[in-house]
Amino acid sequence: MDNRKMVNHSMQGVFVFVLLGLFAVMSTLMVLLGAQMYRNTVDHAEANNGGRLLGAYVRSMIRAEDAAQSVAVENMDGVNTLALSEEIEGEEYVTWLYCYDGQLYEQFTGADRDFNPASGTAICPAMAFRATLEGNLLTVDMVDGAGEICTVRVALRCAR
C-alpha cells in the first residue's frame, strides 16, 4: 500500500509540474502575441499620423500667412518651394516650405537673404513636395515618409 501511495503521489507531482510548464509556455506565448499586436498598431498609427501631420502643418502655415501678396510658389535652386512672406516691424521676412533630403523643411529668414535648403529646420519625413498656384487656389502635393500621397488645397482668402 505504501508503494501505491508513493506512485500516486509521484504522478500528482508530475501533473503539477506539467501544468505549471504549460501555464508558463502559454503565458509567454500571450506576451509575445500581445507585443506583436502592439507593435503593428503603433506602426500603423505612425504611418497614419505622418500624412495627417504633414497636411495639417502645411495647411496651418498657409492659413496663418494668408495675406495680400504673401503666398507664392517659387523654384529656388531647383527646389520647388512655397514662399510665405510677412512684414515684422518694417522688415520683410520669408518662410520657405520645401522638401529636402527626405524631410519637409521650414526656413524662416530675411527676404534679402539667399535661399539655402540645408539651412532650414526639418519638420517631418516627406519624400516629395510640389506646390502650384492657379488663381487663388493653392495646391500642395506631398508624399509622406511612408509613401502615402497627401494633397492640400487651400483657397486663398486674400487677393494676390
MOKAUR-V810487 format. One record per backbone hydrogen bond with DSSP energy under -1.0 kcal/mol. NH is the residue of the N-H (numbers start at 1). CO is the residue of the C=O. If there is no record, write none. Layout:
BEGIN
((NH | CO) (NH | CO))
END
This chain:
BEGIN
((5 | 1) (6 | 2) (7 | 3) (8 | 4) (9 | 5) (10 | 6) (11 | 7) (12 | 8) (13 | 9) (14 | 10) (15 | 11) (16 | 12) (17 | 13) (18 | 14) (19 | 15) (20 | 16) (21 | 17) (22 | 18) (23 | 19) (24 | 20) (25 | 21) (26 | 22) (27 | 23) (28 | 24) (29 | 25) (30 | 26) (31 | 27) (32 | 28) (33 | 29) (34 | 30) (35 | 31) (36 | 32) (37 | 33) (38 | 34) (39 | 35) (40 | 36) (41 | 37) (42 | 38) (43 | 39) (44 | 40) (45 | 41) (46 | 42) (47 | 43) (48 | 44) (49 | 45) (50 | 46) (51 | 47) (52 | 48) (53 | 49) (54 | 50) (55 | 51) (56 | 52) (57 | 53) (58 | 54) (59 | 55) (60 | 56) (61 | 57) (62 | 58) (63 | 59) (64 | 60) (65 | 61) (67 | 65) (70 | 67) (72 | 83) (74 | 81) (76 | 79) (79 | 76) (81 | 74) (82 | 97) (83 | 72) (84 | 95) (85 | 70) (86 | 93) (88 | 91) (91 | 88) (93 | 86) (94 | 109) (95 | 84) (96 | 107) (97 | 82) (98 | 105) (100 | 103) (103 | 100) (104 | 124) (105 | 98) (106 | 121) (107 | 96) (109 | 94) (111 | 92) (113 | 110) (119 | 116) (120 | 117) (121 | 106) (123 | 104) (126 | 102) (127 | 143) (128 | 143) (130 | 141) (132 | 139) (134 | 137) (137 | 134) (138 | 154) (139 | 132) (140 | 152) (141 | 130) (142 | 150) (143 | 128) (144 | 148) (147 | 144) (150 | 142) (152 | 140) (154 | 138) (156 | 136))
END
